[in-house]
Amino acid sequence: MAEDVADAGPPTELKANAIGFLDALVIGLNATSPAYSLAAAIGPIVALVGIYAPGVMLASFVPMLLIASAFYYLNKVDQDCGTTFSWVTRAMGPWSGWLGGWAITMTGVLVIGSLADVAVRFGLLAVGLDSWADSAVIRQTLAVVVILVMTAVCVIGTEMSAHVQNVLILAQVAFLLVFAVVAIYRVYAGTSSLDPVMPSFEWLNPFGAGGAALTGGLLLGVFIYWGWESAVNLTEEIRDSATAPGKAGIWSTVVLLVTYLSVAIAVVGYAGTAFLAENASEEEAIFAVLAREVLGGWDWIVLLAVCTSALASTQTTIIPASRTALSMARRQALPHHFAHIHPRFRTPDVSTWWVAAVAIAWYLVVNQISENALFDSLTALSLLIAFYYALTGLACVVYYRRHLTESLHNFLLIGAGPLIGAGLLAWLLVESIGDMSNPANSYSGVSWFGLGPPLVIGIGISLAGVIVMCVWRLRSGTFWEERRGVADPELVHRKEP
């Protein structure tokens, strides 16, 4: 028996049935970093649309839900941890698929360091170490430690990752609920310390502030919902892999909508639009200010909410990047060593550590330029996010093209919905490029080659991807021999469990 085990060789597949639907749902939620996303976006959104901020968050939910539908139906016929990479390759060919995989991987690289930084900063503020939080050296050192620890958790096993995420999401949601409930209570009790506005259903109208403001708000809205698909990247490790990951992705967007609307209404009601707009440049620090105003000496509750949110997202953001690299390596779209599976933990250890290493390098190098340059790199995320989400929606329509007229269900949920979602995101992508071309719209406020730094970063990352793709194509052409296909009728019509 021992000889059989020894001869079996290293594992080639991830650990199947490691987690269930609820674990996947939690990971999808935590990957969006709800508390951090709200803290970072609420001020800028209010500065653009005023009291209609909740309505813009509601409107931003629409393309996310439509693309989540695409993820569900594509995962139903192809349970591959590479998600967009695998699906787009099958539907539209290897060139498009490779670029989709590159976009997913690079979004993780760009944001992981920033998330760890926020987790450290708010954690230090929560325990009263404000001077440490203000020290770039201490903060960056601890951020690197956080990335290494969270990477180790990802490597040790998906079950352990899920357990950690369960604890973090409970703490995060509980803290946010306490904050929202107290804020709303003080608004109606007339004890707000700022300039309160009585909540109204009118706030849910996304068109109330006009078209240009809505466009800017939607760009921010896409960012705060981004990350829910991390659950689908674990499809090979989830029970009922054909349907559970996709359902977890869809339900993640719904839960996020409810959370965002509740907290946004509470924040706008308590603080008023003038205060939020004036402090929009504070980004996530606005929650630190609001926490003191709403909760007084209990402000550490909200500080810990943002800390746990960023901490959880640091871990979950590693998952899609590493699983996508694994999938690409298995299909020979990247060097084979990225496909290595840890013999004990059955996780993609090499690709996971590589993602962490590149993310740390990016975080440290960009910080040496300036903290604003790091924020500009985060702004560039919207280009990559909109690109691969739109690509996934289009791939769904193309892959299912022979089945769209079989029923009204197929036409609406598999065809029209994902196509509309892809169209909306493509429109936002174009709007983003126009907005980022103006250096005045960047955090740095300087011109790089006559353009805004976020657009230069986005173009640079895209060109780097094209160069790496072409070089690998010349070295190994196996992946580029793959041919486009269509959804298997037997899988399309398979009954759900």
N, C-alpha and C positions, 0 to 999 in steps of 0.2 A: 504494500500500500504506500509506504514511504517513497519507494522507487517511482511509483506512478505519479505522485505529487511532484517529485523532483524532475521527472521527465516532461511534466506538463508545460514547463517554460513560463516566462513572464506573462501576466494577464494582458489581453489585448482589448478588453472591454471594460467600461465603467461598471460600478456595482449596481446591479439591477434591483428594483424594488426597495431602495434604501430609505425612501421617505414617501409620505402620502400627500393627498390633496391639500390638507390644511397646512402642512409644512411648506408646500410649494406656494400656497397663497401668501403665507407670511414672508417668505423670501421675496416674492414679487412686490409686496408692499414695502418692505424694508429697502429694496433696491432703489426705490424712488426717493427715499429719505424725506418723508412727508414734512417733518418739523423743520428740517434744514431748508427744504425747497420753499416752504411757506415763508420762512424767515427771510430768505434771500429775495423772494419775488414779490411779496405783498406790497412793499413800499414803491418799487418801480411801477407795478401795475396800477396802483392807486394814483401815482403821479401822472399816468397816461389817461386813465378813464374815470378817476374819481370814485363816486359811490357805486359805479357799475363794475367794480372789480370782481364781485362774486359772479356776475353775469358773464364776464370774460372767461373766468375759470370754468363755467358751465359750457360755454362755447368751445373751449379748448378740449373739453372731454369728448366732443363728437368725433373728430378725426382719430383720437386715440381708441375709442370704442370700435370704430370701423376697421382700423388696422388690427386691433385685437381679434376681431372676427377672422381676418385673413390668417393670423397666426394660428388660430384654432383649427381652421380647415386645412391648412397646409401641414400642420403637425399630425392631423388625423391620417394623412396618407404617407407621411415621412417623419418618423420619430428619430431625428438626428440632432445631436446637441449643438450642431453648427447653425441651426435654424435658418436665418436669412441666407447665409452662404450656401447651404445645401439646397434650399428650395429654389433660389434664384438660378443656381447652376442647372438644376433639373428643368426649370421652366424656360429660361432665357439664355442659357449657355454659360460656359466657364468664365468668360471675360467679365460679364456682369456679376456673376456669383463671387468671383474673387474680390472685386471691388466692394461688394456688400460685406464680405467677411472682414476686409481691411477696415472698413468704417466702424464696424462693431468693436473690433479689437482696439482701435485707436481712441474711441470714446472712453473706454476704460482707462487707458493710459493717461489721457488728459485730465480726468476728474479724480482719480483715486487719491493723489497727493493733496488736493484741495479739501476733499472730504475728511481725510485724516487730520489736516490742519484745523479744520472747524471743530472736529471732535475734541482735539486737545485744547483749543482755545476756550471752548465753552465748559469743558470739564474743569479747567483751572479756575475759570470765573465762578463756577458753581461752588467750589471749595474755598473761595476767597483768595486765591493766589493770583491776583490781578497783575502784579508786577511780572510774574512768570509768563502770563498770557501776552504781555506787551513785549517780551524779549523774543526777537526773531530766532536767535540761536537755540534757546530752550524749546521754543515751540516747534521748530523744524526738526530738532533732534528727536523729540517725543513723537512727532508725526511719523518719522521714519520707523521708530519702534512700533507704533500702532500698525503700520502697513505690514511689517514683518510678522507681527503676532497674528494679524487677521489672515495673512497668507498661509501661515502655519495651520491655522484652524481649517482653512479650505482644503489643505493637503491632507490633514489627518483624517478627514472623512466628511461626507455629506450629512450623515446623521448628526455629527457634532455641530456642524454649521447650522443645521436646522434647530438644534436645541438652543444654541446661542441666540439665534434670530428670534425664537419664541419669547425668550426673556426680554430682549431688547424692544420688540414691538409692543409687548404688554406695558413696559415702562413708558415708552414713547406715547402711546395712545392715552394712557391714564394721565400723564402729565398734561397733554394737550387738552383733554376734556376738562380737567380741573381749571386750567387757564381760561378756556372758552366759557365755561359755566359761570365762573366768578366775574368775568368781563361783562357778559350779558346781564347778569344780576345787577351789577353796579350801574349799568346803563339805565335799566328800568327803575332802579332805586334812586336814581339821580345823584349818585355818589362818585361818578367818574371824575378823575382828577385832571382830565384833558378837555377836549371839546367834543362831547359825544353827539352822535346823530342817531335818531330813533330808526331802527331797522324797518325796511319796507320791501314788499315783493317787487317793487320797481327796480331794485338793485340787481335782480336776476336778468334784466334786459341787456344783452351784450351789445346792442346797437345804440344804446342811449348816448354814448359819447362820440359817435360818428365813426366813419370808415377808417381814417388814418390811425386814430387812437386804437381802434379795435385790432388793426393789423399788428401794431406794436405789442399790444397786450397778448395777442394770440401767440406771438413768437416766444414770449415769456411763459405762456401757459403750456406750450409744448414741452419746455424744459422741465416744469414741475411734475409732469406726468411721466416723463421718460424713466425707464428702468423696469416697468412692470413685467417685461418679457423675460426677465431673468429666470422666472419659474419655468418657462418653456425651454430654456437652455439646459435644464436638468431633466429633460424628457426621458433620457435613457436610464435615469436613476429613480424615476417616480413610478409608483404602482398605477396601473391603468394608463400606461404612457400614451395611448392613442388619443385619449380624451381629457384626462385629469390636468395635464399641464396647460392646455389651451383654455380650459374652464378657469383655472387659477389665474391666468392672465386677464381674462375678461372680468372676473370678479374683483381682481385687484384694481382695475380702473374704476369700477363702481364704488368700491369702498373709499378709494382716494377722492372721488367726487364728493361724497358725503362729508369726508373729513375736511377737505379744502373749503367747501361752502360754509360749513359750521364755523371754522376758525376765522375765515375771511369776514363773515358777517359780524362775529364777535369783535374782531380787531377794528374794522371800519366803524362799527357802532361805538366802541369805547373811545378810540383815539380821534376819530374824525378825519376827513380827507386832508385838511391843511397840514396837520402834524405829520401824517404819513408821507405826504408828498415832499415836505421840507426835509425829511430825514431819509428819503429814498436812497441817497448815496451811501447810507450806513450799511446797506445790504443786510446780512444776517444779524448784524449787531442791533438792528432795530428791535428784535425780540428781547434782547437784554434790557433795553430801555423800557419797553412795554411791560416786561415782567415786573420790574420794580414799581411801575405805576399801578399795575393791577393787583399784584400780590404782596407788595411791600417787602417785608423780611423773608417772605416765602418765595422770592424770585428765583431761588435755586431750582425750583420745580421746573420752570420753563427752560432754564439753562441746561438742566440735565436732559430735558426732552430733546433739545437740539443736539446735545452731545451724543446721546444714545442713537439719535437718528443718523447723524453723520458716521458714527462708529459702525452701525449696522450696514449702512450703505457702502462703507469702505470695503467690507467683506463681500457683500453681494455683488458689487460692481466687478470684482475680480472674476466672478463665476462666468458671465457671458463671454468675456474676453478670452479667458483660458480655454473654455469649452469650444469656442469658435476656432481658436488656433489648433486645438486637438483635432477637430473635424477636418480642417484644411490640410493638416499633415497626413491624416489617414487617407485622404483622397490625392495625396502627393502634390498638393498646391503649395505646401511649405515643406521645409526639411523634415525628414522622418522623425528626428529626435523629439520634436514637439508632440508627437503622438504617444510618447512613453507614458505608461500607466504604472503607478506605484504598486509593487507586488503585494503589499499588505493592505493599504488603505483603498486601493482601486480608484484612485483619483488621478487626474492629469498633472502629476507633480512638476514635470519639466516646464510645461507651458504656463502653469500657475506661477512658478518662481520667476520665469522670464517676464511675465506681465508685471509682477511686482518690481523687478529690477529696473525695467524701462520706466515704469511709473515714478519710482523714486528718483531716477536720474532726471526725468523731465521736471519733476517738482523742484528739485534742488537747483538745477541749472536756470530755469525760468525765474525762480525767486531771486537769483543773483542779479538778474536784469532789473526787476522791480516787482513788488507785490501786484501792481496794476497789470503787469505783463501776464501774471498768473491768472488774474481775472479775465483778461482779454482772451486767454487760451480757453477759458470756460465758455466765453461767449461764442467762440468758434465751434463749440459743441453742437449748436443748433443746426449748423450746416450738415454735419455728419449724421445727426439724428434724423433730420427731415429726409436726407437722402436714402438711408437704408430702410426707414419706415415706408417711404413712398415706393421704393423698389420692391419691398415685400408685398404691399398691396397690389401692385401691378403683376407680380409673379403669381399671386393667387388667381387672378383673372385669367392669365395666360395658361397656367397649368390645368385649370378646370374648364377650359374653353369649350370642350365638347359636351359638358354637362350642364351648362348654365341655362339652357332652355328646357331642361327636363321637368322643372317645376318652378313655381313662383318663389319658393324657399331658396332654391339654388340661385335664381336670378338676382334676388335682393341681397341675400346674406353672403353669397360667395362671389357674385359678380359686381352688382351695382355698388354695394356698400364699400368693399375694399377699393374699388376704382375711384369712388368719390373721395374716400379717405386719402388715397394716393394723390389725387388731383389737388386737394386742399393743402397737403404737405408740400407738393411741388411748388404751389403758389407761394407758400410761406418761405420756401427755400430761395425763390427768386427775390422775394421781398427782403429776406435776410441779407442777400448779397448786396442789394442796393443800399440797405441801411448801413452795413458794415464797411462799405466803400468810403464812407465819410469818416475821416479820422476824429472828428469832433464827437462821434457817437461811441468812441471807445473809452475805456477806463484810463488808458495812458494819455489820451488826448493829443497824441503825436502822429506824424505821418511816417509810414514805412513804404517806401517806393511809391509814394503818392496815394496810398490807400490806408484804410484803418488797419491797425495791427490784427484784430480778430480775423478779417478777411485774408490777410497775408498768411496767418497761421493756418487757416482752413485750406487755402490754395496750396501751401507748402506741404501739408500732410497728404493732400490728395495727390500731388505730383510725386511725392515720395512713394506712395502706394503704387502708382503707375510704373515708376522706375523699378521697384522691387518685383512687381508682377512680371515685367518684361524680362528682367534678368533671370528670374526663376523659370520663365517660359523657355529661355534659351538653354538653361542648364538641364531642365527636365520637362519634356513636353507631354508626359503621360496624362496629366490632369486635363490638358486642353484637347484631348481626344474624346472627351465626354460629349454626348449628343443630347439635345433637348428632347423632352418627352411630355407626356400628358398624364393626368391622374388615372390610376387603375380603377376601372368601374367597380370591381369587387370591393376595393377599399372605400370608394366614395359612398357606396350604398350599404356599407357594414353597419349593423345595428349597434347603438351605443349601449354599454353595460348598464 
